[in-house]
Amino acid sequence: MSHASAVADKTPSTLRGASLPKWFPWALAAGSLALAAVIGVAGGLDSKVQWGLIAGILFVLGTYGIAAKVEGSRQAKDRIATSLVWVAFLLAVVPLVSLLWTTVARGVKVLDVYFLTHSMGVVADSEPGGGIYHAILGSLEQVGLATVIGAPIGILTAIYLVEYGRGNLAKAVTFFVDVMTGIPSIVAGLFILSLMLMLDMQPFGFAGSLALAILMMPVVVRSTEEMLKLVPNELREASLALGVPKWRTILKVVVPTSIGGIITGVMLAIARIAGETAPVLLLVFGNPFINANPFEGAQASLPLYIYQQYAQSAGSTAAYDRAWAASLTLIAFVMILNLLARGLARWKAPR
């Protein structure tokens, strides 16, 4: 290798323009927060949310201004797009973190083994003590019965739409599934309530399960339908080419291939209905005592318990603390369901 070529190799390339250091976004974010705090104090802004919004605006403007001066307008546009994504992400995450922090901080005050294993019984809402065992039992029974009703119907409906659905009937089913996806929960409760009034029936847990099943079915149908569509047609054709009947192909090939996504959709649907209050308030009515029979008598549930305790919290610190503890329990229940859904999806994912 000649001396001239060696010198050329050591010479830095002039094709690459100036660029900002990797720590620039972090430094700019810290500076934006500090400047926003100064502006907030000087302007008499007490809300930290306003400080955060000012910091986000300063971060985006500062990113574009400095990047345009150092790296050029093209790179500045790329950086400002990235900055907007991060700001949008923080706007979505900060309220969620704040909600979780507030719930945990206020819910742990009375959340203990006694609270989880005892009912309200004869304890008045304004008095300390009592627990949520009756509400947990009612929620598990009502959501469990709703799942037994709604999940099979939703899965079978999705199989029909994907594997057999042709013509006007399939279009009508798809239309009504779309309509049911958007109906308010109170409408499902009113529908079951009208049937109860026609039959002269009293509030009981299974009535709430029927309303929850109505809310659950369209979610299961939509999620299962999308999972079945992901199964390659080559698998179906290979099975049919071997002379296997279509129903057996669906049972032995299509459903096992998509079982992970189907289970995930069902679990997410359960998490969705677990926090419904309106239909339970209309149909189950609430009960401070333990009622393990969902087919007779009023029952309690966690969402209804939270609503009732918060309604009595105006003059009672005990009811206020119980409402937050029950909220924390419900969030933990939904979080466990989501973790189970992810675990089952990975376990049953096709290799």
MIZABA-857395 format. One record per residue (C-alpha): residue in three letters; residue number from 1; x, y, z. Coordinates in Angstrom, 3 decimals. Example, Ala and Ser with C-alpha at 12.3 -4.5 7.8 and 13.67 -1.06 7.14 Angstrom:
<recs>
+---------+-----+----------+----------+----------+
: residuo : num :        x :        y :        z :
+---------+-----+----------+----------+----------+
:     ALA :   1 :   12.300 :   -4.500 :    7.800 :
:     SER :   2 :   13.670 :   -1.060 :    7.140 :
+---------+-----+----------+----------+----------+
</recs>
This chain:
<recs>
+---------+-----+----------+----------+----------+
: residuo : num :        x :        y :        z :
+---------+-----+----------+----------+----------+
:     MET :   1 :    0.000 :    0.000 :    0.000 :
:     SER :   2 :    1.463 :    3.376 :   -1.025 :
:     HIS :   3 :    1.928 :    6.335 :    1.274 :
:     ALA :   4 :   -0.753 :    8.359 :   -0.576 :
:     SER :   5 :   -3.411 :    5.641 :   -0.164 :
:     ALA :   6 :   -2.590 :    5.283 :    3.527 :
:     VAL :   7 :   -3.049 :    9.018 :    4.057 :
:     ALA :   8 :   -6.352 :    8.903 :    2.135 :
:     ASP :   9 :   -7.640 :    6.090 :    4.375 :
:     LYS :  10 :   -6.878 :    8.132 :    7.499 :
:     THR :  11 :   -8.580 :   11.259 :    6.152 :
:     PRO :  12 :  -12.162 :   11.594 :    7.506 :
:     SER :  13 :  -14.919 :   11.347 :    4.934 :
:     THR :  14 :  -16.459 :   14.645 :    3.913 :
:     LEU :  15 :  -19.700 :   12.970 :    2.804 :
:     ARG :  16 :  -20.967 :   12.840 :    6.380 :
:     GLY :  17 :  -22.180 :   16.156 :    7.738 :
:     ALA :  18 :  -22.159 :   17.407 :   11.305 :
:     SER :  19 :  -24.373 :   15.562 :   13.747 :
:     LEU :  20 :  -25.571 :   16.140 :   17.288 :
:     PRO :  21 :  -24.199 :   13.914 :   20.070 :
:     LYS :  22 :  -26.198 :   10.975 :   21.397 :
:     TRP :  23 :  -26.795 :   12.699 :   24.723 :
:     PHE :  24 :  -28.426 :   15.702 :   23.033 :
:     PRO :  25 :  -32.090 :   14.547 :   23.457 :
:     TRP :  26 :  -31.565 :   13.859 :   27.174 :
:     ALA :  27 :  -29.859 :   17.193 :   27.755 :
:     LEU :  28 :  -32.559 :   19.031 :   25.820 :
:     ALA :  29 :  -35.291 :   17.193 :   27.758 :
:     ALA :  30 :  -33.684 :   18.170 :   31.082 :
:     GLY :  31 :  -33.304 :   21.769 :   29.924 :
:     SER :  32 :  -36.931 :   21.861 :   28.718 :
:     LEU :  33 :  -38.165 :   20.597 :   32.083 :
:     ALA :  34 :  -36.081 :   23.150 :   33.974 :
:     LEU :  35 :  -37.199 :   26.022 :   31.724 :
:     ALA :  36 :  -40.837 :   24.895 :   31.974 :
:     ALA :  37 :  -40.564 :   24.882 :   35.778 :
:     VAL :  38 :  -39.192 :   28.432 :   35.709 :
:     ILE :  39 :  -41.987 :   29.566 :   33.382 :
:     GLY :  40 :  -44.573 :   27.818 :   35.575 :
:     VAL :  41 :  -43.315 :   29.456 :   38.766 :
:     ALA :  42 :  -42.995 :   32.862 :   37.135 :
:     GLY :  43 :  -46.418 :   32.615 :   35.548 :
:     GLY :  44 :  -48.128 :   31.319 :   38.692 :
:     LEU :  45 :  -49.089 :   27.980 :   37.159 :
:     ASP :  46 :  -49.793 :   25.511 :   39.961 :
:     SER :  47 :  -50.635 :   22.479 :   37.840 :
:     LYS :  48 :  -47.741 :   20.149 :   37.041 :
:     VAL :  49 :  -49.679 :   19.073 :   33.945 :
:     GLN :  50 :  -49.273 :   22.587 :   32.534 :
:     TRP :  51 :  -45.547 :   22.440 :   33.291 :
:     GLY :  52 :  -45.324 :   19.137 :   31.428 :
:     LEU :  53 :  -47.144 :   20.485 :   28.378 :
:     ILE :  54 :  -44.860 :   23.540 :   28.280 :
:     ALA :  55 :  -41.823 :   21.258 :   28.575 :
:     GLY :  56 :  -43.105 :   19.116 :   25.670 :
:     ILE :  57 :  -43.589 :   22.163 :   23.445 :
:     LEU :  58 :  -40.136 :   23.511 :   24.333 :
:     PHE :  59 :  -38.575 :   20.093 :   23.651 :
:     VAL :  60 :  -40.135 :   19.824 :   20.177 :
:     LEU :  61 :  -39.288 :   23.410 :   19.203 :
:     GLY :  62 :  -35.779 :   23.148 :   20.601 :
:     THR :  63 :  -35.154 :   19.890 :   18.767 :
:     TYR :  64 :  -36.137 :   21.372 :   15.432 :
:     GLY :  65 :  -34.271 :   24.647 :   15.926 :
:     ILE :  66 :  -30.961 :   23.160 :   17.067 :
:     ALA :  67 :  -31.066 :   20.216 :   14.625 :
:     ALA :  68 :  -31.851 :   22.505 :   11.684 :
:     LYS :  69 :  -28.889 :   24.722 :   12.528 :
:     VAL :  70 :  -26.400 :   21.892 :   13.074 :
:     GLU :  71 :  -27.602 :   19.001 :   10.886 :
:     GLY :  72 :  -29.786 :   20.656 :    8.286 :
:     SER :  73 :  -33.527 :   20.837 :    7.703 :
:     ARG :  74 :  -33.868 :   17.265 :    6.437 :
:     GLN :  75 :  -32.398 :   15.705 :    9.569 :
:     ALA :  76 :  -34.292 :   18.228 :   11.687 :
:     LYS :  77 :  -37.600 :   16.984 :   10.261 :
:     ASP :  78 :  -36.640 :   13.430 :   11.162 :
:     ARG :  79 :  -35.743 :   14.467 :   14.700 :
:     ILE :  80 :  -38.950 :   16.454 :   15.196 :
:     ALA :  81 :  -41.006 :   13.438 :   14.066 :
:     THR :  82 :  -39.160 :   11.314 :   16.634 :
:     SER :  83 :  -39.714 :   13.980 :   19.283 :
:     LEU :  84 :  -43.446 :   14.094 :   18.583 :
:     VAL :  85 :  -43.636 :   10.312 :   18.967 :
:     TRP :  86 :  -41.887 :   10.483 :   22.352 :
:     VAL :  87 :  -44.088 :   13.348 :   23.540 :
:     ALA :  88 :  -47.230 :   11.444 :   22.493 :
:     PHE :  89 :  -45.919 :    8.353 :   24.284 :
:     LEU :  90 :  -45.355 :   10.308 :   27.493 :
:     LEU :  91 :  -48.795 :   11.925 :   27.239 :
:     ALA :  92 :  -50.282 :    8.413 :   27.174 :
:     VAL :  93 :  -48.053 :    6.845 :   29.831 :
:     VAL :  94 :  -47.958 :    9.607 :   32.452 :
:     PRO :  95 :  -51.721 :    9.499 :   33.228 :
:     LEU :  96 :  -51.564 :    5.702 :   33.449 :
:     VAL :  97 :  -48.592 :    5.782 :   35.824 :
:     SER :  98 :  -50.289 :    8.500 :   37.858 :
:     LEU :  99 :  -53.455 :    6.414 :   38.098 :
:     LEU : 100 :  -51.558 :    3.316 :   39.205 :
:     TRP : 101 :  -49.502 :    5.285 :   41.719 :
:     THR : 102 :  -52.569 :    6.947 :   43.232 :
:     THR : 103 :  -54.482 :    3.657 :   43.408 :
:     VAL : 104 :  -51.602 :    1.802 :   45.044 :
:     ALA : 105 :  -50.826 :    4.618 :   47.480 :
:     ARG : 106 :  -54.434 :    4.910 :   48.652 :
:     GLY : 107 :  -55.435 :    1.274 :   48.282 :
:     VAL : 108 :  -52.788 :   -0.275 :   50.519 :
:     LYS : 109 :  -54.153 :    1.488 :   53.590 :
:     VAL : 110 :  -56.757 :   -1.205 :   54.329 :
:     LEU : 111 :  -55.752 :   -3.935 :   51.863 :
:     ASP : 112 :  -54.762 :   -6.959 :   53.928 :
:     VAL : 113 :  -55.729 :  -10.583 :   54.451 :
:     TYR : 114 :  -58.682 :   -9.634 :   56.661 :
:     PHE : 115 :  -60.012 :   -7.264 :   54.000 :
:     LEU : 116 :  -59.809 :   -9.984 :   51.338 :
:     THR : 117 :  -61.382 :  -12.740 :   53.437 :
:     HIS : 118 :  -64.328 :  -10.977 :   55.098 :
:     SER : 119 :  -67.548 :   -9.436 :   53.831 :
:     MET : 120 :  -69.272 :   -6.239 :   54.900 :
:     GLY : 121 :  -71.936 :   -8.199 :   56.771 :
:     VAL : 122 :  -73.485 :   -6.007 :   59.433 :
:     VAL : 123 :  -70.730 :   -3.376 :   59.141 :
:     ALA : 124 :  -72.230 :   -0.053 :   58.064 :
:     ASP : 125 :  -70.649 :    1.766 :   55.138 :
:     SER : 126 :  -69.644 :    4.638 :   57.416 :
:     GLU : 127 :  -67.901 :    2.340 :   59.933 :
:     PRO : 128 :  -64.359 :    0.953 :   59.686 :
:     GLY : 129 :  -63.813 :   -2.747 :   59.079 :
:     GLY : 130 :  -65.454 :   -5.132 :   56.671 :
:     GLY : 131 :  -64.007 :   -6.555 :   53.490 :
:     ILE : 132 :  -64.598 :   -7.553 :   49.881 :
:     TYR : 133 :  -64.793 :  -11.345 :   50.012 :
:     HIS : 134 :  -68.463 :  -11.288 :   49.014 :
:     ALA : 135 :  -67.670 :   -8.927 :   46.112 :
:     ILE : 136 :  -64.769 :  -11.072 :   44.888 :
:     LEU : 137 :  -66.933 :  -14.196 :   45.035 :
:     GLY : 138 :  -69.756 :  -12.482 :   43.158 :
:     SER : 139 :  -67.430 :  -11.107 :   40.460 :
:     LEU : 140 :  -65.778 :  -14.489 :   39.903 :
:     GLU : 141 :  -69.121 :  -16.268 :   39.571 :
:     GLN : 142 :  -70.709 :  -13.634 :   37.340 :
:     VAL : 143 :  -67.686 :  -13.256 :   35.050 :
:     GLY : 144 :  -67.181 :  -17.029 :   34.991 :
:     LEU : 145 :  -70.768 :  -17.718 :   33.927 :
:     ALA : 146 :  -70.571 :  -14.939 :   31.336 :
:     THR : 147 :  -67.425 :  -16.553 :   29.925 :
:     VAL : 148 :  -69.056 :  -19.984 :   29.769 :
:     ILE : 149 :  -71.914 :  -18.445 :   27.765 :
:     GLY : 150 :  -70.141 :  -15.832 :   25.670 :
:     ALA : 151 :  -66.817 :  -17.455 :   24.757 :
:     PRO : 152 :  -68.173 :  -20.578 :   22.955 :
:     ILE : 153 :  -70.821 :  -18.566 :   21.093 :
:     GLY : 154 :  -68.245 :  -15.974 :   20.051 :
:     ILE : 155 :  -65.707 :  -18.568 :   18.892 :
:     LEU : 156 :  -68.277 :  -20.569 :   16.924 :
:     THR : 157 :  -69.617 :  -17.391 :   15.321 :
:     ALA : 158 :  -66.118 :  -16.410 :   14.239 :
:     ILE : 159 :  -65.513 :  -19.883 :   12.794 :
:     TYR : 160 :  -68.740 :  -19.593 :   10.799 :
:     LEU : 161 :  -67.830 :  -16.153 :    9.436 :
:     VAL : 162 :  -64.311 :  -17.189 :    8.381 :
:     GLU : 163 :  -64.838 :  -20.771 :    7.210 :
:     TYR : 164 :  -68.463 :  -20.894 :    6.031 :
:     GLY : 165 :  -69.752 :  -17.324 :    5.878 :
:     ARG : 166 :  -71.014 :  -16.434 :    2.426 :
:     GLY : 167 :  -73.974 :  -14.432 :    1.240 :
:     ASN : 168 :  -76.488 :  -12.245 :    3.034 :
:     LEU : 169 :  -76.552 :  -14.178 :    6.300 :
:     ALA : 170 :  -72.817 :  -13.684 :    6.866 :
:     LYS : 171 :  -73.151 :   -9.982 :    6.021 :
:     ALA : 172 :  -76.009 :   -9.625 :    8.495 :
:     VAL : 173 :  -74.055 :  -11.401 :   11.255 :
:     THR : 174 :  -71.006 :   -9.200 :   10.620 :
:     PHE : 175 :  -73.175 :   -6.082 :   10.717 :
:     PHE : 176 :  -74.785 :   -6.991 :   14.039 :
:     VAL : 177 :  -71.434 :   -7.931 :   15.560 :
:     ASP : 178 :  -70.135 :   -4.490 :   14.606 :
:     VAL : 179 :  -73.212 :   -2.880 :   16.156 :
:     MET : 180 :  -72.891 :   -4.902 :   19.358 :
:     THR : 181 :  -69.222 :   -3.928 :   19.682 :
:     GLY : 182 :  -70.197 :   -0.301 :   20.139 :
:     ILE : 183 :  -73.305 :   -0.537 :   22.326 :
:     PRO : 184 :  -73.034 :    0.951 :   25.839 :
:     SER : 185 :  -73.049 :   -1.528 :   28.690 :
:     ILE : 186 :  -76.202 :    0.048 :   30.131 :
:     VAL : 187 :  -78.113 :   -1.042 :   27.004 :
:     ALA : 188 :  -77.234 :   -4.692 :   27.613 :
:     GLY : 189 :  -78.359 :   -4.287 :   31.214 :
:     LEU : 190 :  -81.644 :   -2.696 :   30.204 :
:     PHE : 191 :  -82.324 :   -5.529 :   27.748 :
:     ILE : 192 :  -81.949 :   -8.190 :   30.434 :
:     LEU : 193 :  -83.867 :   -6.016 :   32.904 :
:     SER : 194 :  -86.823 :   -5.809 :   30.512 :
:     LEU : 195 :  -86.894 :   -9.600 :   30.323 :
:     MET : 196 :  -86.762 :   -9.815 :   34.121 :
:     LEU : 197 :  -89.686 :   -7.399 :   34.454 :
:     MET : 198 :  -91.719 :   -9.371 :   31.921 :
:     LEU : 199 :  -91.083 :  -12.588 :   33.866 :
:     ASP : 200 :  -91.528 :  -10.885 :   37.274 :
:     MET : 201 :  -88.044 :  -11.889 :   38.470 :
:     GLN : 202 :  -85.981 :  -10.398 :   41.294 :
:     PRO : 203 :  -82.309 :   -9.314 :   40.965 :
:     PHE : 204 :  -79.847 :  -12.229 :   40.965 :
:     GLY : 205 :  -76.269 :  -12.842 :   39.877 :
:     PHE : 206 :  -76.964 :  -14.838 :   36.726 :
:     ALA : 207 :  -78.877 :  -11.888 :   35.251 :
:     GLY : 208 :  -75.688 :   -9.861 :   35.435 :
:     SER : 209 :  -73.817 :  -12.732 :   33.766 :
:     LEU : 210 :  -76.236 :  -12.630 :   30.822 :
:     ALA : 211 :  -75.634 :   -8.907 :   30.310 :
:     LEU : 212 :  -71.870 :   -9.385 :   30.593 :
:     ALA : 213 :  -72.037 :  -12.235 :   28.066 :
:     ILE : 214 :  -73.746 :   -9.893 :   25.590 :
:     LEU : 215 :  -70.881 :   -7.427 :   26.003 :
:     MET : 216 :  -68.273 :  -10.176 :   25.743 :
:     MET : 217 :  -69.441 :  -11.955 :   22.593 :
:     PRO : 218 :  -68.582 :   -9.273 :   19.977 :
:     VAL : 219 :  -65.079 :   -8.882 :   21.423 :
:     VAL : 220 :  -64.487 :  -12.636 :   21.208 :
:     VAL : 221 :  -65.922 :  -12.779 :   17.691 :
:     ARG : 222 :  -63.686 :  -10.005 :   16.395 :
:     SER : 223 :  -60.462 :  -11.277 :   18.009 :
:     THR : 224 :  -61.087 :  -14.909 :   17.017 :
:     GLU : 225 :  -62.003 :  -13.901 :   13.473 :
:     GLU : 226 :  -58.712 :  -12.082 :   13.021 :
:     MET : 227 :  -56.740 :  -15.013 :   14.421 :
:     LEU : 228 :  -58.448 :  -17.507 :   12.092 :
:     LYS : 229 :  -57.718 :  -15.293 :    9.090 :
:     LEU : 230 :  -54.004 :  -15.510 :    9.900 :
:     VAL : 231 :  -53.963 :  -19.287 :    9.383 :
:     PRO : 232 :  -52.420 :  -19.935 :    5.920 :
:     ASN : 233 :  -54.822 :  -21.351 :    3.343 :
:     GLU : 234 :  -52.147 :  -23.868 :    2.360 :
:     LEU : 235 :  -52.746 :  -25.731 :    5.628 :
:     ARG : 236 :  -56.459 :  -26.000 :    4.900 :
:     GLU : 237 :  -55.845 :  -27.086 :    1.310 :
:     ALA : 238 :  -53.303 :  -29.711 :    2.332 :
:     SER : 239 :  -55.738 :  -31.222 :    4.820 :
:     LEU : 240 :  -58.631 :  -31.198 :    2.351 :
:     ALA : 241 :  -56.391 :  -32.728 :   -0.338 :
:     LEU : 242 :  -55.837 :  -35.725 :    1.942 :
:     GLY : 243 :  -59.587 :  -36.303 :    2.065 :
:     VAL : 244 :  -60.141 :  -34.897 :    5.544 :
:     PRO : 245 :  -63.642 :  -33.394 :    5.989 :
:     LYS : 246 :  -63.844 :  -29.656 :    6.400 :
:     TRP : 247 :  -65.212 :  -29.806 :    9.948 :
:     ARG : 248 :  -62.311 :  -32.016 :   10.980 :
:     THR : 249 :  -59.838 :  -29.726 :    9.225 :
:     ILE : 250 :  -61.175 :  -26.816 :   11.252 :
:     LEU : 251 :  -61.060 :  -28.832 :   14.467 :
:     LYS : 252 :  -57.637 :  -30.403 :   14.003 :
:     VAL : 253 :  -55.737 :  -27.864 :   11.872 :
:     VAL : 254 :  -57.232 :  -24.368 :   11.890 :
:     VAL : 255 :  -58.197 :  -24.007 :   15.549 :
:     PRO : 256 :  -54.983 :  -25.544 :   17.012 :
:     THR : 257 :  -52.888 :  -23.254 :   14.810 :
:     SER : 258 :  -54.644 :  -20.133 :   16.106 :
:     ILE : 259 :  -55.441 :  -21.311 :   19.648 :
:     GLY : 260 :  -52.925 :  -18.944 :   21.241 :
:     GLY : 261 :  -54.554 :  -15.854 :   19.735 :
:     ILE : 262 :  -58.040 :  -17.162 :   20.484 :
:     ILE : 263 :  -57.214 :  -17.670 :   24.156 :
:     THR : 264 :  -55.657 :  -14.207 :   24.304 :
:     GLY : 265 :  -58.814 :  -12.665 :   22.839 :
:     VAL : 266 :  -61.012 :  -14.478 :   25.354 :
:     MET : 267 :  -58.846 :  -13.370 :   28.278 :
:     LEU : 268 :  -58.903 :   -9.762 :   27.109 :
:     ALA : 269 :  -62.682 :   -9.950 :   26.755 :
:     ILE : 270 :  -62.906 :  -11.217 :   30.336 :
:     ALA : 271 :  -60.741 :   -8.319 :   31.482 :
:     ARG : 272 :  -63.058 :   -5.945 :   29.622 :
:     ILE : 273 :  -66.269 :   -7.136 :   31.298 :
:     ALA : 274 :  -64.735 :   -7.553 :   34.754 :
:     GLY : 275 :  -64.953 :   -3.812 :   35.382 :
:     GLU : 276 :  -68.498 :   -3.189 :   34.149 :
:     THR : 277 :  -70.715 :   -1.492 :   36.717 :
:     ALA : 278 :  -73.913 :   -0.360 :   34.975 :
:     PRO : 279 :  -75.448 :   -3.763 :   34.110 :
:     VAL : 280 :  -74.479 :   -5.161 :   37.514 :
:     LEU : 281 :  -76.089 :   -2.207 :   39.272 :
:     LEU : 282 :  -79.352 :   -2.798 :   37.414 :
:     LEU : 283 :  -79.503 :   -6.590 :   37.582 :
:     VAL : 284 :  -77.499 :   -7.823 :   40.588 :
:     PHE : 285 :  -78.381 :   -4.973 :   42.930 :
:     GLY : 286 :  -75.634 :   -5.607 :   45.522 :
:     ASN : 287 :  -75.558 :   -7.517 :   48.794 :
:     PRO : 288 :  -73.358 :   -6.876 :   51.863 :
:     PHE : 289 :  -73.575 :  -10.561 :   52.826 :
:     ILE : 290 :  -71.992 :  -13.581 :   51.168 :
:     ASN : 291 :  -74.236 :  -15.164 :   48.545 :
:     ALA : 292 :  -72.542 :  -18.075 :   46.777 :
:     ASN : 293 :  -75.620 :  -18.900 :   44.670 :
:     PRO : 294 :  -75.718 :  -16.737 :   41.524 :
:     PHE : 295 :  -79.151 :  -18.124 :   40.565 :
:     GLU : 296 :  -80.998 :  -16.838 :   43.626 :
:     GLY : 297 :  -80.885 :  -13.538 :   45.448 :
:     ALA : 298 :  -78.879 :  -10.362 :   45.023 :
:     GLN : 299 :  -75.102 :  -10.562 :   44.849 :
:     ALA : 300 :  -72.185 :   -8.196 :   45.136 :
:     SER : 301 :  -69.373 :   -7.565 :   42.654 :
:     LEU : 302 :  -66.152 :   -5.577 :   42.781 :
:     PRO : 303 :  -67.206 :   -2.735 :   40.432 :
:     LEU : 304 :  -70.532 :   -2.365 :   42.221 :
:     TYR : 305 :  -68.803 :   -2.484 :   45.621 :
:     ILE : 306 :  -66.435 :    0.313 :   44.547 :
:     TYR : 307 :  -69.355 :    2.437 :   43.342 :
:     GLN : 308 :  -71.365 :    1.926 :   46.527 :
:     GLN : 309 :  -68.445 :    2.626 :   48.856 :
:     TYR : 310 :  -67.444 :    5.756 :   46.969 :
:     ALA : 311 :  -71.046 :    6.975 :   47.046 :
:     GLN : 312 :  -70.894 :    6.762 :   50.865 :
:     SER : 313 :  -67.410 :    8.303 :   51.142 :
:     ALA : 314 :  -68.608 :   11.913 :   51.549 :
:     GLY : 315 :  -68.790 :   11.607 :   55.305 :
:     SER : 316 :  -66.738 :    8.461 :   55.872 :
:     THR : 317 :  -63.008 :    7.965 :   55.548 :
:     ALA : 318 :  -63.449 :    4.201 :   56.014 :
:     ALA : 319 :  -65.696 :    3.873 :   52.940 :
:     TYR : 320 :  -63.272 :    5.991 :   50.925 :
:     ASP : 321 :  -60.335 :    3.727 :   51.858 :
:     ARG : 322 :  -62.340 :    0.577 :   51.103 :
:     ALA : 323 :  -63.244 :    1.921 :   47.656 :
:     TRP : 324 :  -59.583 :    2.489 :   46.792 :
:     ALA : 325 :  -58.549 :   -0.915 :   48.157 :
:     ALA : 326 :  -61.231 :   -2.625 :   46.071 :
:     SER : 327 :  -60.076 :   -0.632 :   43.032 :
:     LEU : 328 :  -56.536 :   -1.872 :   43.572 :
:     THR : 329 :  -57.811 :   -5.433 :   43.821 :
:     LEU : 330 :  -59.750 :   -5.078 :   40.568 :
:     ILE : 331 :  -56.711 :   -3.628 :   38.768 :
:     ALA : 332 :  -54.589 :   -6.513 :   40.040 :
:     PHE : 333 :  -57.211 :   -8.985 :   38.788 :
:     VAL : 334 :  -57.243 :   -7.431 :   35.307 :
:     MET : 335 :  -53.441 :   -7.278 :   35.239 :
:     ILE : 336 :  -53.177 :  -10.967 :   36.139 :
:     LEU : 337 :  -55.598 :  -11.831 :   33.335 :
:     ASN : 338 :  -53.516 :   -9.862 :   30.832 :
:     LEU : 339 :  -50.309 :  -11.561 :   31.985 :
:     LEU : 340 :  -51.977 :  -14.961 :   31.698 :
:     ALA : 341 :  -53.162 :  -14.085 :   28.195 :
:     ARG : 342 :  -49.642 :  -13.162 :   27.118 :
:     GLY : 343 :  -48.194 :  -16.294 :   28.695 :
:     LEU : 344 :  -50.742 :  -18.567 :   27.059 :
:     ALA : 345 :  -50.233 :  -16.847 :   23.711 :
:     ARG : 346 :  -46.501 :  -17.509 :   23.847 :
:     TRP : 347 :  -46.981 :  -21.062 :   25.080 :
:     LYS : 348 :  -49.497 :  -21.970 :   22.378 :
:     ALA : 349 :  -47.840 :  -19.995 :   19.584 :
:     PRO : 350 :  -47.087 :  -22.207 :   16.560 :
:     ARG : 351 :  -43.424 :  -23.174 :   16.309 :
+---------+-----+----------+----------+----------+
</recs>
